[in-house]
Amino acid sequence: MSTHTNSGLQDALKEYLYTPRYLDVIDSLTPTSIFRFNASETGIVDLFNDNSLIFLQELKNAIIRIKQQSFPGIDIAFEFSKLTVELTVDENVLLHDLSPKYENSPIQFVCEVIGMDERKSHIIETYVVCPKCFTEEKMVADFYKKVPKGYCGNPSCKRQLMEPDMSRTKTEYIQTVLIQEPLEQAVNNSPVIFTAKIYGSHIGKVFVGQKKRVTGIFKSIVNTKDDENDIVIQLISMEDLDLCDTLLPSDSEIEDYKRQLSDPKKFISKLVDSFAPEIYADDLYKDIKLSILLQLVGGVKTRKRGDINQLLVGDPSMAKSELLKASRRLTQKSIFTSGRGASAAGLTIGIVELPNGRKVAQAGVMALCSGGHAMIDEFDKMNPSDRSAMHEAMEQQTVSIAKAGINLTLPAQTSVMAAANPIYGKYDLERNLAENLNLPPPLLTRFDFIWLLVDVVNTQDDTSKAQHILSSYDMAYENVGMPEDKLMAYLNYARQLKPTLSKSTHMKLISVYNSMRSKSTSESITVGVRQLEAMVRFSMARAKLLLKSEVDEEDVMEVTKLLKSSYRSLRIDLDKGEGTTQHMITENSSKDYVAKQTWDNVAGIEKKLKYRDYINALSEHPKFDAVSAEKMWNSMVKECQIKQNGDGSWEKTV
């Protein structure tokens, strides 16, 4: 039974709708729009329950009354007689669920701004004047934000097209932006992208990289030539969203975790066993899994970056990609991509061309994942120019572009986890890391930890690995550790903590750092401050993983063990001082370096040599024999590094 008269209910609804949130929506309605209204909102649900029979009709009448105020010279009740009003419970629509059924209708959704064009203006009100008889007429933008063309009514002017008087014209800003579905809502990790328009007061409040909850109108731009219409969403209201709803453990679960932390080593072992249980884990893989968990938790950002970067290097079929995918499943804000398809445009900032031919800047993976993680498989397959774009993103944690008249810098506080394969198929232990990967040393130094996974034949390990793989095909196989959603919630909770460094921890870090530097070999560059900073980040991450408020000496010592394990995987023993990070990534003492030096010595001033002279000289070096010297020569010929002259001598091509 209705508790309000029709006019009373209409007045109440008009008062409720008379807010900026709804006025912008109503102002954007067209005669064929569908207005969807959430009747379960606080303040309106009682009105609906008490007046359900007449609610929809009076809601439409209230909308028409508000619309009439903006267009006093038009019979809005007649023009909007076909306006449809529907009730909805869930007002949020996922971008990948948008379809033509929403044509000319308000919709609300969450999106990320990934690109924008420059500001423009459009006419909202003007006076048009006949250039012949100077008759003038006032013109106002219609429901579609277009000013109709005016034709002179004077018979002698023969429907002369009237021209706007710009001195009496009112305009407002308009801007084109690219919006993308949030990563956590995307299907198959493939977010959809739409072109959108923003108007008036919203200009200057929207920036690339922002996450917004917006209300917009789904529209098609008619193309009579191709019979295929472009889709544009007219954004009419928006609010900032800082972060997605983070999955966190309940209070009772947190208390239970704190009780389990009475034995920290056992608890960490449980976390490691819960991460990617389908991957067989010997001692090395357990250390890798732990380092990945620490990366997902991250360090503490100060004036230095707190995000951790790691690189997995090794032979094929060593589960590098699976580790990256398993990490992706434990994060709410991350993107998994491959180096084969990733370019500088896709990773940092790119220039894209809109349908109208204009070029706009578009944020890439590193900017969109700011505050999250980027998993890049086949890191070695990217072009050199593309990889160079990662230098700024991984250390300064910003991405910049200055081309085509566009100057833009975006935050990229993104943790990078990358995997790479050797260029020779299998890792050559006689070559250094940079030569095996064909990656520049400056980029390799951006990674805090580098892990080398070599496929070594070992009957006992191979049997254990085979048994573990076969057990995963058993239908009764279960993960005895924490479920993925529980592990994700725990990592999210630990990530929020901000432990501090005590004075004793400072002294311990300095002691460990000095010890590593003193054991560095004299023939290679010593351990630098990058390794010290990596130890600080991992120590803070371990303290966060154990829900500590302060980093202690135990965290430093455990991270030191992890660091030494990473070096051992690279065949470097820090305890004995047999090499350092720079030794593994530079070309000193490598076979390529020896070949280059031998060539320079034999060629001399003329820079020419005989084939046999070079082979004999190279074979005398401890790293070569006659067979390997021939192999090196053939490699240089195949790669067109050297060429033969007419007199039978050889010289370098570059």
Secondary structure, 3 states (H helix, E strand, C coil): CCCCCHHHHHHHHHHHHCCHHHHHHHHCCCCCCEEEEECCCCCCHHHHHHCCCCHHHHHHHHHHHHHHHHCCCCCHHHHCCCCEEEEECCCECCHHHCCHHHECCEEEEEEEEEEECCCEEEEEEEEEECCCCCCEEEEECCCCCCCCCCECCCHHHCCCECEECHHHCEEEEEEEEEEECCHHHCHHHCCCEEEEEEEHHHCCCCCCCCEEEEEEEEEEECCCCCCCCEEEEEEEEEEECCCCCCCCCCHHHHHHHHHHCCCHHHHHHHHHHHCCCCCCCCHHHHHHHHHHHHHHHCCCCCCCCCCCCEEEEECCCCCHHHHHHHHHHCCCCEEEEECCCCCHHHHCEEEEECCCCCEEEEECHHHHCCCCEEEEECHHHCCHHHHHCHHHHHHCCEEEEEECCEEEEEECCCEEEEEECCCCCCCCCCCCHHHHHCCCHHHHCCCCEEEEECCCCCHHHHHHHHHHHHHCCCCCCCCCCCCHHHHHHHHHHHHCCCCEECHHHHHHHHHHHHHHHHCCCCCCCCCCHHHHHHHHHHHHHHHHHCCCCEECHHHHHHHHHHHHHHHHHCCCCCCCCCCCHHHHHCCCCCHHHHHHHHHHHHHCCCCCECHHHHHHHHHCCCCCCHHHHHHHHHHHHHCCCEEECCCCCEEECC
